[in-house]
């Protein structure tokens, strides 16, 4: 279950700061889940510091053609915060960069030239494959068919969650929380995995 505020040590080992699909072993953390008047940046830093892993998908850093024409820089900025967090706690935080095509990172962020970039091709199956590759050192690895089954279950339930919450986007706090629960329930149903 995603929770706001500090993460207990036993859950921190499984906490992941991310912005795209996840599997059953990890607790996704996003700034949406922290309510109140705190500055968004403070919430993001708190979540990053409370997570064992962070996954950053830079494939959506694209030029917005509406005036003024600018790229969205949130993901590279959050990745930068995460890199600093890993320097602060090198054995407690691991970050991974995901991209549609690894060549984009070498062109746009030369400082990452010696870092692994997980190239997913812009497809859900690619994202799930590369998350599994990033977590290859973890004890239990789910098969692609299992990951895809959970993904399909969550995708199927999304419209009803949006209706129930009167929302138009999955990037609202209550909707995201419901999606986390749905993914955990799908894992429990399909694989016998319980909630954290």
Buried (B, 14 or more C-beta within 10 A) or exposed (E): EBBBEEBEEEBBBBBBBBBBBBBBBBBBBBBBBBEEEEEEEEBBBBBBBBBBBBBBBBBBBEEEEEEEEEEEEBBBEBBBBBBEBBEEEEEEBBBBBBBBBBEBBBEEBEEBEEEEBBBBEEEBEBBBBBBBBBBEEBEEBBEEEBBBBBBEBBEEBBEEBBEEBEBEEBEBBBBBBBBBBBBBBBBEEBBEBEEB
